[in-house]
Amino acid sequence: MAQVLHLPEPSSDDDGLLRESKLRTWWSLYMIDQWSSAGLNIPRQIQDTSQFPLPMPGLDIHSLASEEDIDSSLQSTKPGLLGYVVILARMVGHIQHLHRQLADGTLNDTGTEFSTRQLACELESFTQNLPANLQLTKENMERMPV
């Protein structure tokens, strides 16, 4: 239904908050599709894309004073926590694809080695680019509300 509605595509009538809500809904559905398809071994319905921006940081939505601020913040290059979870879900899809190829026997040793190294690099890059406030540290854990 989200695809039929072209959910992540902004309409000229949408204000910034509605656009962000649509994006968040789209990416939530994307993640559900990634995880459930992998668990049920069925084809995914929402394909990987970089066409739509990742969700902005949640606190930014609450701290914006005007619609202008919302519109300009949507262009932010730094995703929020949900955006980083989307990136991880995308990597889960890549790992699942590798598992499927290995189980089907459609990947030779060279291809397996290449794909495994590529996935390892993706995960390492993700870890290195994760903002300090989202990394698993004692300080971050102490700041979290109980």
MODELLER restraints for C-alpha pairs under 7 A, 6 or more apart:
rsr = mdl.restraints
at = mdl.atoms
rsr.add(forms.Gaussian(group=physical.xy_distance, feature=features.Distance(at['CA:7:A'], at['CA:22:A']), mean=6.03, stdev=0.5))
rsr.add(forms.Gaussian(group=physical.xy_distance, feature=features.Distance(at['CA:7:A'], at['CA:26:A']), mean=6.52, stdev=0.5))
rsr.add(forms.Gaussian(group=physical.xy_distance, feature=features.Distance(at['CA:8:A'], at['CA:22:A']), mean=5.56, stdev=0.5))
rsr.add(forms.Gaussian(group=physical.xy_distance, feature=features.Distance(at['CA:8:A'], at['CA:23:A']), mean=5.17, stdev=0.5))
rsr.add(forms.Gaussian(group=physical.xy_distance, feature=features.Distance(at['CA:8:A'], at['CA:26:A']), mean=5.89, stdev=0.5))
rsr.add(forms.Gaussian(group=physical.xy_distance, feature=features.Distance(at['CA:8:A'], at['CA:52:A']), mean=6.97, stdev=0.5))
rsr.add(forms.Gaussian(group=physical.xy_distance, feature=features.Distance(at['CA:10:A'], at['CA:19:A']), mean=5.83, stdev=0.5))
rsr.add(forms.Gaussian(group=physical.xy_distance, feature=features.Distance(at['CA:15:A'], at['CA:67:A']), mean=6.99, stdev=0.5))
rsr.add(forms.Gaussian(group=physical.xy_distance, feature=features.Distance(at['CA:16:A'], at['CA:67:A']), mean=6.18, stdev=0.5))
rsr.add(forms.Gaussian(group=physical.xy_distance, feature=features.Distance(at['CA:16:A'], at['CA:70:A']), mean=5.14, stdev=0.5))
rsr.add(forms.Gaussian(group=physical.xy_distance, feature=features.Distance(at['CA:16:A'], at['CA:71:A']), mean=4.98, stdev=0.5))
rsr.add(forms.Gaussian(group=physical.xy_distance, feature=features.Distance(at['CA:17:A'], at['CA:70:A']), mean=6.60, stdev=0.5))
rsr.add(forms.Gaussian(group=physical.xy_distance, feature=features.Distance(at['CA:20:A'], at['CA:55:A']), mean=6.82, stdev=0.5))
rsr.add(forms.Gaussian(group=physical.xy_distance, feature=features.Distance(at['CA:23:A'], at['CA:55:A']), mean=6.40, stdev=0.5))
rsr.add(forms.Gaussian(group=physical.xy_distance, feature=features.Distance(at['CA:24:A'], at['CA:55:A']), mean=5.84, stdev=0.5))
rsr.add(forms.Gaussian(group=physical.xy_distance, feature=features.Distance(at['CA:27:A'], at['CA:86:A']), mean=6.72, stdev=0.5))
rsr.add(forms.Gaussian(group=physical.xy_distance, feature=features.Distance(at['CA:30:A'], at['CA:46:A']), mean=6.00, stdev=0.5))
rsr.add(forms.Gaussian(group=physical.xy_distance, feature=features.Distance(at['CA:31:A'], at['CA:86:A']), mean=6.35, stdev=0.5))
rsr.add(forms.Gaussian(group=physical.xy_distance, feature=features.Distance(at['CA:31:A'], at['CA:89:A']), mean=5.75, stdev=0.5))
rsr.add(forms.Gaussian(group=physical.xy_distance, feature=features.Distance(at['CA:33:A'], at['CA:44:A']), mean=6.03, stdev=0.5))
rsr.add(forms.Gaussian(group=physical.xy_distance, feature=features.Distance(at['CA:33:A'], at['CA:45:A']), mean=6.70, stdev=0.5))
rsr.add(forms.Gaussian(group=physical.xy_distance, feature=features.Distance(at['CA:33:A'], at['CA:46:A']), mean=6.73, stdev=0.5))
rsr.add(forms.Gaussian(group=physical.xy_distance, feature=features.Distance(at['CA:34:A'], at['CA:44:A']), mean=6.56, stdev=0.5))
rsr.add(forms.Gaussian(group=physical.xy_distance, feature=features.Distance(at['CA:34:A'], at['CA:89:A']), mean=6.46, stdev=0.5))
rsr.add(forms.Gaussian(group=physical.xy_distance, feature=features.Distance(at['CA:34:A'], at['CA:93:A']), mean=5.94, stdev=0.5))
rsr.add(forms.Gaussian(group=physical.xy_distance, feature=features.Distance(at['CA:37:A'], at['CA:43:A']), mean=6.05, stdev=0.5))
rsr.add(forms.Gaussian(group=physical.xy_distance, feature=features.Distance(at['CA:37:A'], at['CA:44:A']), mean=5.59, stdev=0.5))
rsr.add(forms.Gaussian(group=physical.xy_distance, feature=features.Distance(at['CA:38:A'], at['CA:96:A']), mean=6.35, stdev=0.5))
rsr.add(forms.Gaussian(group=physical.xy_distance, feature=features.Distance(at['CA:54:A'], at['CA:79:A']), mean=5.70, stdev=0.5))
rsr.add(forms.Gaussian(group=physical.xy_distance, feature=features.Distance(at['CA:54:A'], at['CA:83:A']), mean=5.01, stdev=0.5))
rsr.add(forms.Gaussian(group=physical.xy_distance, feature=features.Distance(at['CA:55:A'], at['CA:79:A']), mean=5.71, stdev=0.5))
rsr.add(forms.Gaussian(group=physical.xy_distance, feature=features.Distance(at['CA:55:A'], at['CA:80:A']), mean=5.99, stdev=0.5))
rsr.add(forms.Gaussian(group=physical.xy_distance, feature=features.Distance(at['CA:55:A'], at['CA:82:A']), mean=6.29, stdev=0.5))
rsr.add(forms.Gaussian(group=physical.xy_distance, feature=features.Distance(at['CA:55:A'], at['CA:83:A']), mean=5.14, stdev=0.5))
rsr.add(forms.Gaussian(group=physical.xy_distance, feature=features.Distance(at['CA:56:A'], at['CA:74:A']), mean=6.55, stdev=0.5))
rsr.add(forms.Gaussian(group=physical.xy_distance, feature=features.Distance(at['CA:56:A'], at['CA:79:A']), mean=4.89, stdev=0.5))
rsr.add(forms.Gaussian(group=physical.xy_distance, feature=features.Distance(at['CA:56:A'], at['CA:80:A']), mean=4.75, stdev=0.5))
rsr.add(forms.Gaussian(group=physical.xy_distance, feature=features.Distance(at['CA:57:A'], at['CA:79:A']), mean=5.92, stdev=0.5))
rsr.add(forms.Gaussian(group=physical.xy_distance, feature=features.Distance(at['CA:57:A'], at['CA:80:A']), mean=3.41, stdev=0.5))
rsr.add(forms.Gaussian(group=physical.xy_distance, feature=features.Distance(at['CA:57:A'], at['CA:81:A']), mean=6.33, stdev=0.5))
rsr.add(forms.Gaussian(group=physical.xy_distance, feature=features.Distance(at['CA:58:A'], at['CA:80:A']), mean=6.31, stdev=0.5))
rsr.add(forms.Gaussian(group=physical.xy_distance, feature=features.Distance(at['CA:64:A'], at['CA:70:A']), mean=6.27, stdev=0.5))
rsr.add(forms.Gaussian(group=physical.xy_distance, feature=features.Distance(at['CA:101:A'], at['CA:107:A']), mean=5.74, stdev=0.5))
rsr.add(forms.Gaussian(group=physical.xy_distance, feature=features.Distance(at['CA:133:A'], at['CA:140:A']), mean=6.37, stdev=0.5))
